[in-house]
């Protein structure tokens, strides 16, 4: 396992609240989507995003036997089980972190070599929601339930083949 994103010997570190909403994805599946993320920055290390546990899809994570020790303290390791894939030690949680890392207690950080973690364009207090959205603007070319499209049909991308005899369109093509 690569411990680089979780350990350091650097004496200085900063922990800040991320101003943006942050998502974690595993093989295209959303594992976490949160506006409550703390970012640990240590000299010479990649920033690590610590998600509030309530915003993590814990149903796909299993706590393993691994107990890792770093300058942050003792961590519990998690294995991901999703779509037949099993990746051990994909996430960590520090239950009782050492000083000055107490703010990270109970939060989940993911190994970025297995999980894509990225900040979104939304502010931390915003969510990707269609609440209040104008349905007519979101869904325009689908059946409204009245039997016809809500918007003019798109131009066809293919043409109907011509037939020498319109009354027998399948004549000579081997169809019955």
Secondary structure, DSSP 8 states (H G I E B T S, - for coil): ---TTT----S-EEEEE-SEEEEEEETTEEEEEES-EEEEEETTS--EEEE-GGGB-GGGEEEEEEEEEETTEEEEEEEEEETTEEEEEEEEEESS--TT-GGGTT-EEE-TTTSEEEEEEEETT-----TT--HHHH--SSB-SSSSBSS-----SS-----SSTT-TTTTTT--
